[in-house]
Amino acid sequence: MDAPALEARTAEGESAPRRSGWLFVATILVGSFLLFLVQPMIARMALPRLGGAPAVWNSAMLVYQALLLGGYAYAHGIGRFSPRNQSLIHITLLAVAALWLPIGLIAMNPSITADPVVWVPWLLSLSIGPLFFAVAAQAPLMQRWYALASGGKDPYALYAASNLGSFGGLIAYPLLVEPQMALHNQSWLWSGGYLLLALLVIACALRLPRGVVGREVQPPTSARPAARRIVYWIACALVPSGLMLATTTFITTDIVAMPLLWVIPLGLYLLSFSVAFSPRRALADTITRLAPLSILAFGGVVVSGNQERPILSAAIAILLLFIIAVALHTAMYRSRPEPDRLTGFYLAMSVGGALGGVFAAVIAPVIFDWTYEYPILILAAGALAPQQWLIEKISALWRGTPRARVIRLAFFTLLVIDIVIIGVLNPGGWLGEKHEGIAFIALAAIGFLAIGYRAAFVIALAGALFLFGGWRAISLSLDPHARTRSYFGVYTLRDLPSAGIRSLAHGTTYHGLQLYGTPDRERRPTSYYVAESGIGQAMLALPQLYGPNARVGVVGLGAGTLACYSQPGQDWRFYEIDPTVVDIAANPRLFTFLARCLPNAKVVMGDARLRLAEGEVGSLDLLALDAFSSDAVPMHLLTTEAFETYGRVLTRDGLLLVHVSNRYLDLDPVVAAAARAGGWSVAMLDYKPSALAESDSLAASSSWIALSRNPAKLEALAAGDSNWRALRARPGFTPWTDDFSTILPLVKALNPKE
């Protein structure tokens, strides 16, 4: 073939890749969609073994970030090979990872002594590690291949497409996939998507230049980024990543334990990349310019954890996360390297993401007794976010002149006075709400004037975080028994000495209230467990229903309130997953329910469903199900398989009591459907305390459902109270199983009762 013909053919071959940009975009979209579809899917598969605490999700996210880091490092590492060899290596990796299809969890259960901080990541890594690793490399690798196939076009815009795909996969799961498909079908759906991805990767590989002189991969020719610049990339990735997890923990622990809330922070975190890396810069630049003002205005408000308007506080926290993520990711984009160093840039980004996950999911729960990681990361965001003078004339006030030094001195003096007045001299609120508001406005004004002068702004922001919520949090931390934190949540103890009351709160929900002062007061069951409640009536009826030697099991220890229904001759045992709860309930300096009523209480540690499955058949007469993580629902305890376990451990005419009080979910249909599927008779009592009961025994409204396979037992239980009512299954509601469950039909805001 002559030279002109060869040149014409080469030019024709090169024009095709330039026209096939859509193929690389499709490959990136599919890979990212699968990557974030599998995250909630595998967490849902793990629910029967791991429970539903926010920390479980954070541990899962840590695994994902670590595997993402591995995938990015792999994509960076194979860049030294020729395009042909890159394609062979990656297709081989995809083929090897396919051995883990169909996707699912390996058959491994934790031991009683297993540390969930270690065990949860280990389980998830072994189950999906190779598949996630292979798919995680798609975004940076496909961008590099696109740059090679297109003749050097800028590939960074494709990262915006990557995160749109990620967002789509994340939102599709709770809204479309989970409500419509059982887990085994979800597994096959994802497996089919993986095979489609492999075909798309092969198609992209065929578009790569092959064997043309000068088109083999050469070492990068652009300047190597300085170490300081790389550290900046890592820091700008670390803060939004850690803040995404910290926001999820904070709003579900201290503000509102609303279902599906974890999806929103992660979704907006992903969208922030699409905004920051978009070729259209107007939105990203506007958000970045307003970021310092937003951080100052919203940061302290959110840290205060306003319980009077929890939905509004949660919305502000999520909006603040999005603004911070866009601002810091935009800062990374502005300092990005040339495309020949693209994978190194993404590797630094993934290192920062993984470090943020380690800080929020591993380090913070160990070293902090409250969600201190949240205000710390807010402060770090204020220090890193790009700053511009909102009003240019203000900049003259801070320049290095004698007048500027006086202004700086006045600034810090006013700031210290504000902090002292509000935080130190006014812990009890003696200034009054009006004067506190004035002081907070003054602080905001001081911070506003500092925007553009980073050091002063950070100090003002630190003051705002300290005054709005930090002071109160620190004061509780200084009390050695006021608060503690475990893998499963934050527990706060509060005393009201004037009324002789002590409370235990797990996140946003009370899990124990005790009257103290006299032995009789300390033995009195309170809150959801008073004698008139469903569980109270069942406990008092035990001798009539099952004789003097009734055997009782309680899932969820709390403060140990139910122990004060125990009577001599009865055999009681509690099932508790969190050792911290046992330490609190068993400490007579904190609560005396156990000490006064059941000093030698048997506590079975571990997940209740697993421990009950190990128990003897017919070993209990009554089982009370009262396990909640803050106000979140342990879904794996409400499936038909779980009810089969309860039926196995109960006697044939045993009684099962299920606590379904919940601010956000209507759980009645779940229990009713499980009862119908398992052949249980069922009745429900919605207890509304009188004003006298509220003041005398701290009684709280509660809803308990009683189930038995012997209808006579339910009739005997309900004989003394006409408020017991039959509970009928909701038409069309599908029972929860380990293979299928969805909470969308149960969210009260979406499905109000008529």
N, C-alpha and C positions, 0 to 999 in steps of 0.2 A: 504494500500500500504506500502511495506517495505521500510526501509531507503535507500538502494541502488537504488531502482527504483525511489524514490522521488528525490534523488540527480541527477540521470541521466536525469530525466525530467526537473529538474531545469536548469541543464547545457545546455540541448537542447534548452530550452526557452531563455536562455541568449545568445546563439550563434546567434540566428536569428537577434536580434537587432544589434549585431555587424556587420552583413552582410547587414544591411539596412541603412547604412550611406547615400546612394544615395537618399533615401526618404526624409531625413532631408534637404539635399542640395537642392532637387527639391522644397520642401516647402519654403525654404528661398528664392530661386530664384524667384518663382512665387509671393510671398508676396512682395519682393522688387521691382519686375517689375511693379506690380500693383500700388505700392506706388508712384513711380515716373512717371508712365503713367498718373495717375490722376492729378498730379500737373499742367502740361500744359493744360490738358483737361478742368479742372474746370476753369482755368484762361481764356481759350478760350470761355467757356460758359458765363463767367462774362463780356466779352469784351463789349457787347452792353450797359452795365450799368456802367462800370468802366473806359473805355478808355484804351489807350495803353501806358501810361507813364511808364518809368522804375520804378518809385516808387510804382506803382500798383503791379508789379511783386515782388518787395522787400517786400511789405506788405503781399502778398500771401505766400512768403517764410517764413516770420515771423510766420504766422499761422501754416504752416507745421512744423516748428521747435518746436513750442510750443506743438503741438499735438504729435510730436515725443517724446518730453520730457515726456509728460503724458503717452505715451505707454511704454516707458522704465521704468518709475517709477512704473507702474502697473506690468510689468514683474518682476521687482525687488521685489515688495511687495508680490506677490503670491508665491514667493520662499519659504516662511515659511510653506506652505502646502505640503501635501504628493503629489507624482506624480499623483495619481488618482484624488485627489481634484483639483489639478492645471488644469488637462485636462477638468474636468467638468466645472470649472469656465470659462475657456477660450472658450470652445465650446458654453457655454451659452452667453458669450459676443458677439461672432460672430453671433449668432442667433438674438440677440437683435439689433445689428448694421444693420443686413440685412433688418430691417424695413425701412431703408433709401434708399433701392434700388427701382427702378433704380437710379443711381447716377445723380444728377443734382442740380441746384440752386433753393432755395426756392423763392417764388413769393414775393419779397420785393424790392422796389425802394427807393433810398435815397431822403431825403428832400433837399431843396435848401440850407439849413444851415448846413447840415450834414458834420461833419469833416471826410474826407476820411481816415485819420490816424486811426480813431476808427471804422468807418462804414465798411470799406473793410474787416478788420479781423472779425468783427461781422457777416457779411453776409457769409463769407466762413466757419466760425466755425459752424454756424447753418446748413449750407448746407451739409458739408461733415465731420463734426467733429467726430461723432460716428464711421463711416466707417474708416476714416483715423486713428483714435485712435486704433481701433481693429487691423488693418493691421500693424500699426507701431510697435506693440509689438512682431511681428513675429521673427525678427532677434535675439534679446537676448533670447527670450523664447525658440525658437527652438534650439539654441546653448546649453542652459541648459538641455533641454530634451535629446539632443544628448549625452551630457556627462553622463547623468543618464542611457540612453539606451545602451551605448557602454561600460559601465564599467569603466568610468573615462578617456576616451581619451580626448586629448586637443581639445577644441572646437573653439579656436580662429581663425583657418584657415577658418572656415565657414563664418566669417565676410567678408572675401575677396569675397566669392561667393555672399554674400548679396549685396555688392556694385557693383559687375558685373551685377546682376539683376537690380539694380537701374539705372545703366548707360544704360542698354539695353532698359528699359522702357522710359527713358528720350529721347534717340535718336530715338527710334521707332516712337514717336508721330509726330514730324515734318516731318520725312522722309517717313513714311509709313502710319500711321493711319490718320493724318489730310488730306493728299492729296487724300485719297481713300474713306473716310467714312464721312457721315454727322454726326452731333453731336448726334442725337438721336440714331444712330447706334453705335457710339462710347460708349454711355452710356450703351447700352445693352451688348456690347462686354466686357466692364469692369465688369458689373454685372455678366456675365457668368464666368469671371476669378475669381471673388470673391467666387462664389459657388465652383469652382474647388479648390480654396485655402482652403475652409472649409473642403472639403473632404480629402485633403492632411493632414490637421491638425488632423482630426479624425484618419487617418491611422497612423500618428506619435504617437498619444495618445495610440493607441493599442500596440505600441512597448515599452511603458514605463513599468518598473518593477512594479508589483502589489503584495502586500501582502507577499513578501518574507522577512523573518526576517533580519533585518539590512539594508534593502534597502529603508526604509522610509527616507525622507529628514532630515538630521541632521543639526544643526547649523554649520556654517563654522569653520573649524579647523585650517586654516592658520592664520597667524598673521594679525591683522587688519591694513590696511594702515594708515600711519600717516597723520595728517591733511595737512601738507605741501605737501605731495605727492598727495593728492586729489586736492588741489588747483592747483598744477602743471598740472594735467590732465585737469582740467577745463580751465586753461589758454591756454594749447596746443590745445584744441578744439575750444575755443573762437576765437582765431586769424584767423585760416583758414576759419571758418564759416563767421565771419564778413568780411574777406577779399574777400571771394567769392562774397558777395553782393556788397561790395565797388568796386570791380573790374568791376562788371557789370554796376554799376552806373557811374563809372569813365570813362570807355571806350565808353559808349554810350552817355555820357554827354560832355566830354572834348576831345575825340579823334575821334570816328567814330560812327554815329548812324546807324549801319548796321543791317538789319533784321536778326533774328535768332541768333544774337550774344549772347543773354543771355543763350542759351543752352550750349555753349561751356564752360564757367566758371563753371557752375554747374556740367556738365559732367566730367570735369577733376578733380573737387573737389571730386566727388564720386570715380573716378578711383584711386585717391591718397590713399584711404583706402585699395583698393585691393592690391596696391603695398606695402603699409606699413605693412599690416597684412598677407602678403603671406608667406608661409613656406620657399620659396626661397628668401634669404635675399640679394643677390648680388645687384640687382637694387636699392632697398630701401636704402641700406647702401652707395652706390655710390652717389646717389642723395643727401642724407643727408650730406655726407662729403663735397660736392661741394656747398651746400646751402648758407653758408655765403658769398662765393665769388660771387655767382649769385645774391644774394640780394644786395650786394654792387655795382656790375657792372650794374645791370638792374634797381634797384629801382629808382635812380635819373633820369635815362633816361626816364622811363615811366612817372614819375611825371611831367616832363617838358612838356608833352602833345604835342609832335611834330605833327603839322598839315601838314607838308610837306610830311610826309610818314605815314599817319594815319593807314594803314593796318599793316605796320611793327610795329608801336608802340603798336597797339592792340594785335598783336601776341606775342610781348615781355611781355606785361602785363599778358596775359593768361598763358604763359610759366612760368613766375615768380610765379603766383598763384599755379600752379601745383607743382613746386619745394618746395615752402614753405609748402604747405599742406602735401606733402610726408614727409618732414623733421620733422614737428611737430607731425604728426600722427605716424611716426616711433619712435619718442621720447616717445610717449604714449605707444606704443607697447612694447618698451624695458623695461618700468617700470610697465607693466601690473601685476595684482595680480594672484594668483592661481585660477583655474577654479571655486572653491567654492565661490569666491567673484566676479564672472564674471558680474553679473547683476548690482552690485554696481559700477563697473568700467564703464559700458556702461551708467549708470545713470549719473555719473559725466561727461562723454563725452557729453551727450545730454544737460546737464545743460550749459556746455560751448558753445555748438552750439546755444542754445536758447539765451544766453546772447550776443553772437556775432551778432545774428539777431536783437536783441533789439537795440544794439548799432548802427548798420549800417542802419536799416530801420526806427527806431523811434527817437532815441536820436540825431543822426548826422544831419538829415534834420532840426531839430528844433534849435540846438545850433550853427551850422556852416552855413556860407553863400557860401561855396564852398565845394568840396568833400575832406575836410581835413581828413576824416576818413581813406582815402586811404593811405596817407603817415604815419599817426599815426600807422596803423596796419602793414605797412611795417617795421617801426621802432621796433614795438613790436615783430615782427617775428625775426628780427635780434637779439633782446635781448634773445629770447627763444630758437632759433635754436641751436642744439648741435654743438660745435665747436672743431675742432682739428687743430693743427699746420699743415699748408700745407707743410712747410719745418721745420723739427725738430730743425735744428740749430738756427732758429729764436727764439725759445722758450727761449734760454739762454739770449737773449737780454732783456727779460722782467722780469727775476727773481730778487728777492729782494736783489740786490747788489748795491754798489755805482754807478757802471757803468749803471745799469738798471735805477736808478733814473734819471741820466743824459739823458738817451735815452727817458724816458717818458717825461721829460721836453721838450726836443727837438721836440718830436712828437706833443705835444699839442701846442707848439709855431708855428710850421709849419702849423698845422691845422688852428689856428686862423688867421695867415697871409693869408692863402689861402682863407678863408671865407671873410675876410675884403677886399681883392683885388677884388674878383669876385662879391660878393654880395653887399658890401657897397660902394666901390669906383668905381665900374664899372656897375651901373644900366643901363646906356645908351649904353654900349658896346664899350667904347672908347679904350679898349685894343685891339680890333680887334678879329676876329674869330680864327686866328692862336694862339694868346697868350691865349685866353680863353681855347682853346683846351689843351694847355700845362699845364695851371693851373688845369684843370679837371683831366688830366693824373697824375699830382702830387698828387692830392687828392686821386685818386684811388690807387696809389702806397702806400701812407700812410696807407690807409685802409687795403690793402693787407698785409702789415707787421703786422697789428694788429690782423689778424684772428688767433684765439686761445686765445687771451687775451680779454675777453668779454667786459670789461668796455671800453677799448680803441677802440674796434671795433664799439661799439654802438655809441660812440661819433663821430667817423669818418663817420659812416652811417648817423647820424643826420646832419652832415655838408654837405654830398652829397645831401640829400633830400632838405635841405635848399637852397643850391646853384642852383640846377637844376630847381626847380620849386617852392619851398616854399617861397623864397624871393618875387617873382613876385606875388604869390597868396596873401601873407600877405600885400603887398603894395596896392593891389586892395581892400582888406578887410578894410584897414584903411581909404579908401575913403568912406564916408557914403552913397554915391549914386552910386558907381561904380558897385556893385554887390548885388544881393539878391537871396535867395533860398526859394522855396516853395515845397510843396508835388509833384508838377508836373515838377520840374526841377530847374536849375541854370540859372539866367538871368544876363548878363553882359553888362554894358553900357561903351562905349569907345568914347572919344572925339579926334578929329583931328583938333585942333584950326586953324592950318595954312590953312586948306581947308574949315573950317566952316562946319564940318560934325560931327554928333553924330549917333552912331549905337546901336542897341539892338540885342543881340545874345541870343538865347535859346539853350544852349548846343553848338553844332558845327555849328548851322545854324543861319544866320541873319534873324531876323523877323521885322526889321524896320531900315530905314536909313533916317535921316532928315538933310537937309541943313538949316543952321541957320545964322543969321546976319541981315536979313531984313524980313519984313512980307511976301513979295512975295516969297522969297526963302523958307521960312518956310511952305508956303501953297502948295508947289510944290510936287506932288506925285513922289515917287522915287522907285528904285529897281524893284521888280516884278510888280509894280502897275502904271508904267508910262502910259501916255496917249496912247502910241502906243501898249501896251500890250492888251491881250484879255479882261481883266477886265476893263482897262482904256477905251477901245472903247465902251464897254457895258455901263459904267457909263455915258460917254458923250452922248450916244444915248438915254438915258432914256426919256428926254422930247419928242423926236420924236416917241418913241415906246409906251410910257404910259402916256404922258401928263405931265403937270406941277406938279401934285400931286402924283407922283410915290411913291410907298411904297417899301422900300429897307431893306433887312435883310442881315447881314454879320456874318458868323460863324468864330470866331477867331478875336480878337481885335488887337493883336500885339501892335505896337506903335500908332495905330489909323490912319494910312496913308490914308486909303480909305475915311475917313470922309471929306477930302478936295475935294471930288467930289460932296458933297451934295450941293443942291440949295434950295433957299427959296420955301416953299410950299411942299417940299418932306418930307416924314415920314421915318426916319431911326431908326433902332435898331440893336445893336450888341449882339451876343451870346458868352459868355466867361465863361469857367469853372474855371479859376484860378483868385482869387481875387488879387493876386500879380500883374498880368498883368494889371488889371484895375487901380491899384494904380500907376503903372509906366506911363501908357498912360494918366491918368488924372492929373498928376503932371506937371504943366507948367514949372517947373525948369528943367524937364527932356526932355519932348517932348511937342510940342505945336500944334500938328495936331488937337487934339480935342479942345483945348482952342481957337484957331484961326478960326476953320472951323465949329465946331459943339459943342459949349460950354455945351449944355444941352443934350448931347447924352444919349439915352436910352440904358442901358446895362442890358441884361437879364442874370442872373447868373445861372450856372449849366451846365450839359451836354446838348449840343445843340440839340441833337436828341430828348431827353426827353422833353426839353422845347418847341421845335417846335411841337411835338406831342400834346402838351397842347394848342397850338395856334388855332385861328379861321380858318376855312376853307376859302381859297382864300384871305387871309389877306396880301399877299405880291405879288408885281409885279416882283421883282428881288431878288434872293437869291444867295449870293456868299459864296462858301464853301472854306475856307482858314484856316483850323484847322490842325496844325501839332505840334507834340511834338519833338523838335529838327528837325530831318529829318525823324522821324518815322511816320508810317502811322496809323491813327485811323481807324482800319478796320471796326468798327461798323458803321462808317459814310459813307461807300461805299458799303453796301449791298443793295439788291433789296428792302428789307423792309425799309431801310433808304430812298431810292429814292421814295418809296411810300409816306413816310412822307413829303418829300419835295414837291412832286406833290400835296399833300393834302393842304399844307399851301399856295402854289402858286395859282394864278388865272389860268384859263384854258389855256390862252396864255402867261403865265408867263415865265420868263427866269431864268435858273439855270446856274451859272458859277462855275466850279470846277477847283481848282488849282492842277495840277498834276506834277509840277516840283519836281524831286527827283533824287538824285545822284545814288541811288542803285536799285530802282524799276521802272519798266515800268508799270505805272498805267493806261495807255490808254485802255488796254483790259478790265479792271474792269469796267470802266465807260461805254465803248461801249456795253459790255454785259448787264449791268443794263439798259442802254437806250433801247436796243432791247427788253428786257423783259418787260419794262414799257411802250413801245409805244412812246418813245421820239424821236424827230429828233435831230441830233447831228452834231456839227462842231467843229473843233479844230484849234487853232492858236499857232504855235511855234514862239515866238518872239526872234529875235537876234538883240541886240542893235548895233548901229553904234558906232564908237570911239567917235564921238561928243556927242552922247546921254549918253555914259558912263561917260564922263567927266562933262557934263553939268547938268545931272539929276541923276547921279549914277544909270543909268538904268542897269538892270540885265536880263539875259536870263530867259524866263519863258514860261511855257506851260499851256494854259487855254483851257478847253473844255466847250462849250456852249450847253445847251439842252433846248428844248421847245417842247411842244405838239402841237404847232402851227408853221408849217414850214415857214410861211410867216415872222414870227418874226426873225428867223435865217437868212433868205434871206435879210431882211432889215438891220440886224446887219452887215452881211458880205459884203454888197454892196460897202462899201468904202474901202475895203482892200482885194486884191486878194490872200493874204496869208492864209486866212481862207480855210480850206480843209475839205472834208467829212471824217468822222471817221467810219471805218467799223469794225465790231466785228471780233475778231481773231477766225478762224475756230477751233472748238473743245474746246474752252475755256468755262468753266462752270461759270455762274455768281456767284458772292459772295452772300451768304445769311447768316442770323443769325445762320443757322444750318450747313453751309458748306462754308469754305474759306481756301485757301492756297496761300502762297506767293512764293512758289518755282518756278512756271512758270513765275514769274515776275522779279526775281532777274536778273539784267542786266549781271552780271558776268557769270551766268549760261545759260542765254538765250539772247546772243547778237543779235541785229537786223542785218538783212542782208543789 
